[in-house]
Amino acid sequence: MVRSAVTRAVAAAGTRLFTRTLVGVAVGDFVHVSADYDLQGLSVTGYCHASGSVTVVMNNNTAGVIDLASGNWNFMITRNNPA
C-alpha cells in the first residue's frame, strides 16, 4: 500500500483527476483506491495509464461542490496475470 497526500475540490456534477507515481505498477494492474477521510459522496476509481503512474478519477454526482479535507489517499495494486 502506498499513501499520498492531496486536497481537492470537485464541482457539482463534475469530475477531477490527479496522477501519482507508483513504482512497479503496470498497465493492466488493478488499482484499489481509498482515502483516510470522508469522501462526502464522491465516487472514486483508479487506473494505471502508463508504467509507474496511477490516475485517480473523482466523480461528484451531487448537486453541490465537494471540498475535501487534507488527508491521505491509499493505493493497493493487484497484479494482473494474463493467461
C-alpha positions in Angstrom: 0.0 0.0 0.0 1.2 3.5 -0.9 0.0 6.7 0.7 -0.2 10.1 -1.0 -1.5 13.4 0.3 -3.8 15.6 -1.8 -6.5 18.2 -1.3 -9.1 18.8 -4.0 -12.5 20.4 -4.6 -14.8 18.8 -7.1 -17.5 20.9 -8.7 -21.2 19.9 -8.6 -21.8 17.1 -11.2 -18.1 17.4 -12.0 -15.0 15.2 -12.4 -11.5 15.8 -11.2 -8.4 13.7 -11.8 -4.9 13.6 -10.2 -1.9 11.4 -11.0 0.7 9.8 -8.7 3.9 7.9 -9.4 3.8 4.4 -8.0 7.0 2.4 -8.7 6.3 -1.1 -10.2 2.6 -0.6 -11.3 1.9 -1.6 -14.9 -0.9 -1.1 -17.4 -3.5 -3.8 -16.8 -2.9 -4.0 -13.0 -5.9 -3.4 -10.7 -5.7 -0.2 -8.7 -7.7 0.0 -5.5 -8.1 3.5 -4.1 -9.3 4.7 -0.6 -8.9 7.8 1.5 -8.5 8.2 5.2 -11.3 10.7 5.5 -15.0 11.1 4.4 -15.4 11.4 0.6 -18.8 13.1 1.1 -20.4 11.2 -1.7 -17.6 11.2 -4.3 -17.2 8.1 -6.5 -13.5 7.3 -6.8 -11.7 5.0 -9.2 -8.1 4.5 -10.1 -6.2 3.0 -13.1 -2.7 2.7 -14.4 -2.3 4.7 -17.6 1.4 4.2 -18.0 4.1 2.1 -16.3 4.8 3.6 -12.9 1.9 6.0 -12.9 -1.7 5.9 -11.5 -4.6 8.2 -12.2 -7.4 8.7 -9.7 -10.8 9.9 -11.0 -13.1 11.6 -8.6 -16.8 11.9 -9.7 -19.2 14.2 -7.9 -22.7 13.1 -8.6 -24.2 15.6 -6.2 -25.8 19.0 -6.7 -23.1 20.8 -4.6 -19.4 21.4 -4.6 -17.4 18.9 -2.5 -14.3 20.3 -0.9 -12.3 17.5 0.5 -10.2 17.9 3.7 -6.5 17.4 3.5 -5.6 13.8 4.1 -4.0 10.7 2.6 -5.0 8.6 -0.3 -4.2 4.9 -0.1 -3.3 2.7 -3.1 -3.3 -1.1 -3.3 -2.2 -2.7 -6.5 -3.2 -6.2 -7.6 -1.1 -7.6 -10.4 -3.0 -8.7 -13.5 -1.6 -12.1 -14.5 -2.9 -12.7 -18.0 -3.1 -16.4 -19.1 
